Amino acid sequence: MSTATSQPAGKSKGFKALVPVMSAFFVMGFVDLVGTATNYIKPEFNLSNSQTNLFTTMVFFWFFIFSVPTGVMMHRIGKRKTAVLSIVVTLFAMLLPILAYLAMSGTARLWTMIVSFILLGVGNTIMQVALNPLMTLFVKGDKLASTLTTGQFVKGFASFFAPIIAGWGFSQLNHAWWILYVIYLVIGVVVCIALWFDQIEEPAEEVTNPTIIGCLKLLGNRVVLLCFIGIVCHVGIDVGINAQAPRILMEHTSVPLAIAGGATSVYFVFRTLGCFTGSIVLQRMSNKLALRICGGILVLSVICFGIFSTVTNNPPQWLFYVAVALVGFGNSNVFSLFLSQALLNQPKRQNEVSGLMIMGLIGGAVFPPIMGVAADAMGEIGSIIIVAVAVVYVMVVGLMYGLLKTRKAA
């Protein structure tokens, strides 16, 4: 891993060097191809809903397993090379479906797709750990949250276009929905080459031989722990609302699933709008104020959900969609705010901190089952209560922002 010269960090990092890094966020969005692909694989192989859901939940499993080890590895080979490695793994994940549909059929094709999903999860885990701290070489202070949010906005384009391209391929190219993988493979190769030749100087980390145990001990730092829990709550809200929102609507109205499922589209639109807004506003706003605003919007969302769920006769559907829009917009920047604060708190151990924070994405596998149990016991108001717990955490930390005050690592 290269060490920094006497030149201040960021001086030689111009727009030209930033473009390949920001483009890599588009490749990060390839992980959402799992959701698009399963819509076509399910009927092809006559899979049940529970079997199909395993394809998406396995992604969060790899975040838990590989996040911290990746942070340790990144110390040895550097952030940029780790990001390149993650893209290479992702490219293999893109190549396998192409081979599966050109040269295989039946069980062989299905298992090849499963391996592709596994590689996609592993590659995305490594990428999430590497790209976020790599951005700290370009921006500092409160502007880091804005830049990370811009990356999430770029990532959203890959997620947005995936189902459109797959649908076009299915209808216009004789059911070849997998043309999506061909297009994204080409894009991934270009980004990988650009990032490989990118000139980025990386300062040496304070810890010379980091270990997994030493990395986990960072949770003993108050700021790191609070940010970790914050990311767990953020992802729990994100995944939980996506899963439960249509059910909340159907429980209290006669709206069928085909229409109720549109609630997730509303959530996605406002989450993307929130990321775009955050990429601009967070450059001029302190993280403290931003987190308080996000927490306030999330609280309003829970209140709207609560009112909608407690009205017994013909609850207004517009109130439900307002709640979904508010949670999508309010939650869109929470990840970047907590992650940037953790990275700024430990400037010499950012590789390890990044691994810990990305491990927090396991919240996407923790919250939905708890919400499901609560909904079975109390109705969908139970799932809203679980979301409310996470929302209250974000709001309280925002109000008591002094707990996240950046201090120099010991």
C-alpha positions as CSV (number, residue, x, y, z in Angstrom):
1,M,0.0,0.0,0.0
2,S,1.4,3.3,-1.0
3,T,2.0,6.0,1.6
4,A,1.2,9.6,1.4
5,T,3.7,12.2,0.4
6,S,4.2,15.5,2.1
7,Q,1.5,16.9,-0.1
8,P,-1.8,17.5,1.9
9,A,-4.4,14.9,1.3
10,G,-6.7,15.8,-1.5
11,K,-4.4,18.4,-3.2
12,S,-3.6,16.2,-6.2
13,K,-7.0,14.6,-6.2
14,G,-8.8,16.5,-9.0
15,F,-12.1,15.8,-10.8
16,K,-10.3,13.5,-13.3
17,A,-9.2,11.1,-10.4
18,L,-12.7,11.3,-8.8
19,V,-14.6,10.2,-11.9
20,P,-13.5,6.5,-11.9
21,V,-14.2,6.3,-8.1
22,M,-17.7,7.8,-8.5
23,S,-18.4,5.5,-11.5
24,A,-17.6,2.5,-9.2
25,F,-20.7,3.5,-7.2
26,F,-22.7,2.6,-10.3
27,V,-21.2,-0.9,-10.3
28,M,-22.1,-1.0,-6.6
29,G,-25.7,-0.8,-7.7
30,F,-25.3,-4.1,-9.6
31,V,-26.2,-5.9,-6.4
32,D,-29.9,-5.0,-7.0
33,L,-29.9,-7.2,-10.1
34,V,-30.7,-10.0,-7.7
35,G,-34.2,-8.6,-7.2
36,T,-34.7,-8.2,-10.9
37,A,-33.3,-11.6,-11.8
38,T,-35.5,-13.5,-9.3
39,N,-38.6,-12.1,-10.9
40,Y,-37.7,-14.0,-14.1
41,I,-36.1,-17.1,-12.4
42,K,-39.0,-17.8,-10.1
43,P,-41.5,-18.8,-12.9
44,E,-38.8,-20.4,-15.0
45,F,-37.9,-22.9,-12.3
46,N,-41.2,-23.0,-10.6
47,L,-39.7,-21.8,-7.3
48,S,-41.7,-20.9,-4.2
49,N,-41.7,-17.5,-2.6
50,S,-39.5,-18.7,0.3
51,Q,-37.0,-20.3,-2.0
52,T,-36.9,-17.1,-4.1
53,N,-36.4,-14.9,-1.1
54,L,-33.2,-16.8,-0.2
55,F,-31.6,-15.2,-3.2
56,T,-32.0,-11.7,-1.8
57,T,-31.4,-12.4,1.9
58,M,-28.1,-14.1,1.1
59,V,-26.6,-10.7,0.2
60,F,-26.9,-9.5,3.8
61,F,-25.2,-12.7,5.0
62,W,-22.0,-11.8,3.2
63,F,-22.0,-8.3,4.8
64,F,-21.8,-10.0,8.2
65,I,-19.1,-12.4,7.2
66,F,-16.7,-10.4,5.0
67,S,-17.0,-6.8,6.1
68,V,-14.5,-6.8,8.9
69,P,-12.0,-9.1,7.2
70,T,-12.1,-6.9,4.1
71,G,-11.3,-3.8,6.3
72,V,-8.2,-5.7,7.6
73,M,-7.2,-6.8,4.0
74,M,-7.7,-3.2,2.7
75,H,-5.0,-2.1,5.1
76,R,-2.5,-4.3,3.4
77,I,-3.3,-3.7,-0.3
78,G,-4.9,-0.3,-0.2
79,K,-8.4,1.1,-0.8
80,R,-8.2,1.5,-4.6
81,K,-6.9,-2.1,-5.2
82,T,-9.5,-3.5,-2.8
83,A,-12.2,-1.6,-4.9
84,V,-10.7,-3.0,-8.1
85,L,-10.8,-6.5,-6.6
86,S,-14.5,-6.1,-5.7
87,I,-15.3,-5.1,-9.3
88,V,-13.4,-8.1,-10.6
89,V,-15.5,-10.4,-8.4
90,T,-18.6,-8.5,-9.6
91,L,-17.6,-9.0,-13.2
92,F,-17.5,-12.8,-12.7
93,A,-20.9,-12.5,-11.2
94,M,-22.1,-10.8,-14.4
95,L,-20.4,-13.3,-16.7
96,L,-22.0,-16.4,-15.1
97,P,-25.6,-15.7,-16.1
98,I,-24.5,-15.0,-19.7
99,L,-22.9,-18.4,-19.8
100,A,-25.9,-20.0,-18.0
101,Y,-28.4,-18.8,-20.7
102,L,-26.1,-19.3,-23.7
103,A,-24.8,-22.8,-22.8
104,M,-26.8,-24.4,-20.0
105,S,-30.3,-25.4,-19.1
106,G,-32.2,-26.9,-16.2
107,T,-30.5,-27.5,-12.9
108,A,-27.1,-26.4,-14.2
109,R,-28.5,-23.1,-15.1
110,L,-30.2,-22.6,-11.8
111,W,-27.0,-23.4,-9.8
112,T,-24.9,-21.2,-12.0
113,M,-27.3,-18.3,-11.2
114,I,-27.1,-19.1,-7.4
115,V,-23.3,-18.9,-7.6
116,S,-23.6,-15.6,-9.5
117,F,-25.8,-14.3,-6.7
118,I,-23.2,-15.4,-4.1
119,L,-20.4,-13.7,-6.0
120,L,-22.5,-10.6,-6.3
121,G,-23.0,-10.4,-2.6
122,V,-19.4,-11.0,-1.8
123,G,-18.3,-8.4,-4.4
124,N,-20.7,-5.8,-3.1
125,T,-19.6,-6.3,0.4
126,I,-15.9,-5.7,-0.5
127,M,-17.0,-2.8,-2.6
128,Q,-19.0,-1.1,0.1
129,V,-16.1,-1.4,2.5
130,A,-13.6,0.0,0.1
131,L,-15.3,2.8,-1.8
132,N,-16.7,4.8,1.1
133,P,-13.3,5.4,2.8
134,L,-11.8,5.9,-0.6
135,M,-13.9,9.1,-0.8
136,T,-12.2,10.5,2.3
137,L,-9.1,11.1,0.1
138,F,-11.0,13.6,-1.9
139,V,-13.2,15.5,0.7
140,K,-13.0,16.2,4.4
141,G,-15.3,17.4,7.2
142,D,-19.0,17.8,6.8
143,K,-18.7,17.7,3.0
144,L,-17.9,14.0,3.2
145,A,-21.5,13.1,4.0
146,S,-22.6,15.0,0.9
147,T,-20.1,13.2,-1.3
148,L,-21.1,9.8,0.0
149,T,-24.7,10.6,-0.6
150,T,-23.8,11.6,-4.2
151,G,-22.3,8.1,-4.5
152,Q,-25.5,6.5,-3.3
153,F,-27.4,8.6,-5.9
154,V,-25.1,7.3,-8.7
155,K,-25.7,3.8,-7.3
156,G,-29.4,4.3,-7.6
157,F,-29.2,4.7,-11.4
158,A,-28.0,1.1,-11.8
159,S,-30.9,-0.1,-9.6
160,F,-33.4,2.0,-11.6
161,F,-32.4,0.9,-15.1
162,A,-32.0,-2.8,-14.3
163,P,-35.7,-3.8,-14.4
164,I,-36.2,-1.5,-17.5
165,I,-33.4,-3.2,-19.5
166,A,-34.5,-6.6,-18.4
167,G,-38.1,-5.9,-19.3
168,W,-37.0,-4.6,-22.7
169,G,-34.9,-7.7,-23.4
170,F,-37.7,-10.0,-22.3
171,S,-40.3,-8.4,-24.6
172,Q,-38.1,-7.4,-27.6
173,L,-35.4,-10.1,-27.7
174,N,-37.2,-13.4,-27.4
175,H,-37.4,-13.4,-23.5
176,A,-33.6,-12.6,-23.3
177,W,-34.0,-10.6,-20.1
178,W,-30.4,-11.6,-19.2
179,I,-29.1,-9.1,-21.8
180,L,-29.0,-6.9,-18.7
181,Y,-26.0,-8.8,-17.6
182,V,-24.2,-8.3,-20.9
183,I,-24.7,-4.5,-20.8
184,Y,-23.7,-4.2,-17.2
185,L,-20.7,-6.5,-17.8
186,V,-19.4,-4.1,-20.4
187,I,-19.9,-1.1,-18.1
188,G,-18.2,-2.9,-15.3
189,V,-15.1,-3.7,-17.4
190,V,-14.7,-0.1,-18.4
191,V,-15.0,1.1,-14.8
192,C,-12.6,-1.5,-13.6
193,I,-9.9,-0.5,-16.1
194,A,-10.4,3.2,-15.3
195,L,-10.1,2.6,-11.6
196,W,-7.0,0.4,-12.0
197,F,-5.2,3.2,-13.9
198,D,-6.5,5.9,-11.6
199,Q,-3.7,7.8,-9.8
200,I,-4.6,8.1,-6.1
201,E,-2.2,8.5,-3.2
202,E,-3.3,6.8,0.0
203,P,-1.9,7.8,3.4
204,A,-0.6,5.1,5.7
205,E,-2.9,3.9,8.5
206,E,-1.9,4.4,12.1
207,V,-2.2,0.6,12.9
208,T,0.5,-1.3,11.2
209,N,-0.9,-4.8,11.6
210,P,-4.7,-4.7,12.1
211,T,-6.5,-7.8,13.2
212,I,-10.2,-8.8,13.1
213,I,-10.3,-8.7,16.9
214,G,-8.6,-5.3,17.0
215,C,-11.1,-4.1,14.5
216,L,-14.1,-5.3,16.6
217,K,-12.6,-3.6,19.6
218,L,-13.3,-0.3,17.9
219,L,-16.9,-0.8,19.0
220,G,-15.6,0.1,22.4
221,N,-15.3,3.7,21.0
222,R,-18.6,5.5,21.8
223,V,-18.8,7.3,18.5
224,V,-18.1,4.2,16.4
225,L,-20.6,2.1,18.4
226,L,-23.4,4.8,18.1
227,C,-22.8,5.1,14.4
228,F,-22.8,1.3,13.9
229,I,-26.1,1.0,15.7
230,G,-27.4,3.9,13.6
231,I,-26.5,2.1,10.4
232,V,-28.2,-1.1,11.7
233,C,-31.3,1.0,12.3
234,H,-31.1,2.8,8.9
235,V,-30.9,-0.5,7.0
236,G,-33.6,-2.1,9.2
237,I,-36.0,0.8,8.3
238,D,-35.0,0.6,4.6
239,V,-35.5,-3.1,4.2
240,G,-38.4,-3.4,6.7
241,I,-40.5,-0.7,5.1
242,N,-39.9,-2.1,1.6
243,A,-41.2,-5.5,2.8
244,Q,-44.0,-4.4,5.0
245,A,-45.4,-1.3,3.3
246,P,-47.7,-3.2,0.8
247,R,-49.0,-5.4,3.6
248,I,-49.8,-2.4,5.8
249,L,-51.9,-0.9,2.9
250,M,-53.6,-4.2,2.2
251,E,-54.5,-4.9,5.9
252,H,-56.5,-1.7,6.1
253,T,-57.9,-1.4,2.6
254,S,-59.3,-3.6,-0.2
255,V,-56.3,-2.7,-2.4
256,P,-54.9,-5.8,-4.1
257,L,-51.2,-6.8,-4.0
258,A,-50.7,-5.8,-7.7
259,I,-51.5,-2.2,-6.7
260,A,-50.2,-2.2,-3.1
261,G,-46.8,-3.3,-4.4
262,G,-46.4,0.1,-6.0
263,A,-45.7,1.5,-2.5
264,T,-42.1,0.2,-2.9
265,S,-41.8,2.3,-6.1
266,V,-43.0,5.4,-4.2
267,Y,-40.4,4.6,-1.5
268,F,-37.6,4.2,-4.1
269,V,-38.5,7.5,-5.9
270,F,-38.4,9.6,-2.7
271,R,-35.3,7.8,-1.5
272,T,-33.6,8.8,-4.8
273,L,-34.9,12.3,-4.5
274,G,-33.6,12.4,-1.0
275,C,-30.1,11.3,-2.1
276,F,-30.1,14.0,-4.8
277,T,-31.2,16.7,-2.4
278,G,-28.6,15.5,0.2
279,S,-25.8,15.6,-2.3
280,I,-26.4,19.4,-2.7
281,V,-27.8,20.5,0.7
282,L,-25.3,18.6,2.8
283,Q,-22.4,20.6,1.4
284,R,-23.9,23.7,3.1
285,M,-25.5,22.1,6.2
286,S,-23.8,20.7,9.3
287,N,-24.2,17.0,9.9
288,K,-25.8,17.8,13.2
289,L,-28.7,19.8,11.7
290,A,-29.0,17.3,8.8
291,L,-29.4,14.3,11.2
292,R,-32.0,16.2,13.2
293,I,-34.0,17.0,10.1
294,C,-33.8,13.4,8.9
295,G,-34.9,12.2,12.3
296,G,-37.8,14.7,12.4
297,I,-39.0,13.5,8.9
298,L,-38.8,9.9,10.0
299,V,-40.8,10.7,13.2
300,L,-43.5,12.3,11.0
301,S,-43.6,9.2,8.8
302,V,-44.2,6.9,11.8
303,I,-47.0,9.2,13.1
304,C,-48.6,9.0,9.6
305,F,-48.3,5.2,9.6
306,G,-49.7,5.1,13.1
307,I,-52.7,7.2,12.3
308,F,-53.4,5.3,9.1
309,S,-53.2,1.9,11.0
310,T,-55.5,3.0,13.8
311,V,-58.3,4.4,11.7
312,T,-60.8,1.6,11.6
313,N,-63.1,2.7,8.8
314,N,-61.8,3.7,5.4
315,P,-58.4,5.2,6.4
316,P,-57.2,7.7,3.8
317,Q,-54.8,6.1,1.4
318,W,-53.1,9.4,0.7
319,L,-51.9,9.4,4.3
320,F,-50.3,6.0,3.7
321,Y,-48.4,7.2,0.7
322,V,-47.3,10.4,2.5
323,A,-45.9,8.1,5.2
324,V,-44.0,6.0,2.6
325,A,-42.7,9.1,0.9
326,L,-41.5,10.7,4.2
327,V,-39.7,7.5,5.3
328,G,-38.0,7.2,1.9
329,F,-36.9,10.8,1.9
330,G,-36.0,11.0,5.6
331,N,-34.0,7.8,5.6
332,S,-32.0,8.4,2.4
333,N,-29.1,10.3,4.0
334,V,-28.9,8.6,7.4
335,F,-26.4,6.1,6.2
336,S,-24.0,8.7,4.8
337,L,-24.3,10.8,8.0
338,F,-23.5,8.0,10.4
339,L,-20.7,6.6,8.1
340,S,-19.0,9.9,7.6
341,Q,-19.0,10.7,11.3
342,A,-17.5,7.3,12.2
343,L,-14.8,7.7,9.5
344,L,-14.0,11.3,10.7
345,N,-13.7,10.1,14.3
346,Q,-11.0,7.6,13.4
347,P,-9.0,9.2,10.5
348,K,-6.1,6.8,11.0
349,R,-8.1,3.6,11.1
350,Q,-10.7,4.2,8.4
351,N,-10.2,0.8,6.7
352,E,-11.2,-1.0,9.9
353,V,-14.0,1.5,10.7
354,S,-15.5,1.1,7.2
355,G,-15.5,-2.7,7.6
356,L,-17.4,-2.3,10.9
357,M,-19.9,0.1,9.5
358,I,-20.7,-2.0,6.5
359,M,-21.2,-5.0,8.8
360,G,-24.0,-2.9,10.2
361,L,-26.0,-3.6,7.0
362,I,-26.9,-6.9,8.7
363,G,-29.7,-4.8,10.0
364,G,-31.5,-5.7,6.8
365,A,-31.6,-9.3,7.9
366,V,-32.4,-8.6,11.5
367,F,-35.3,-6.2,11.4
368,P,-37.7,-7.8,8.8
369,P,-38.1,-11.1,10.8
370,I,-38.8,-9.1,14.0
371,M,-41.3,-7.0,12.2
372,G,-42.9,-10.1,10.8
373,V,-43.3,-11.6,14.3
374,A,-44.7,-8.4,15.7
375,A,-47.1,-8.1,12.8
376,D,-48.3,-11.7,13.3
377,A,-49.0,-10.9,17.0
378,M,-50.5,-7.5,16.8
379,G,-51.3,-6.8,13.1
380,E,-49.2,-4.5,11.0
381,I,-49.2,-1.9,13.8
382,G,-46.7,-4.2,15.4
383,S,-44.3,-3.8,12.5
384,I,-44.7,-0.1,12.7
385,I,-43.8,-0.1,16.4
386,I,-40.5,-1.9,15.5
387,V,-39.7,0.7,12.9
388,A,-40.6,3.4,15.4
389,V,-37.9,2.0,17.7
390,A,-35.2,2.5,15.0
391,V,-36.6,6.0,14.2
392,V,-36.5,7.1,17.8
393,Y,-32.8,6.0,17.9
394,V,-32.0,8.2,14.9
395,M,-33.9,11.1,16.4
396,V,-32.4,10.8,19.9
397,V,-28.8,10.7,18.5
398,G,-29.6,13.7,16.3
399,L,-30.8,15.7,19.3
400,M,-27.9,14.6,21.5
401,Y,-25.4,15.1,18.7
402,G,-22.6,15.9,21.2
403,L,-22.3,12.1,21.6
404,L,-21.0,12.0,18.0
405,K,-18.6,14.8,18.4
406,T,-15.5,13.9,16.4
407,R,-12.5,13.5,18.6
408,K,-9.0,12.4,17.8
409,A,-8.4,8.7,18.1
410,A,-6.3,7.6,21.1
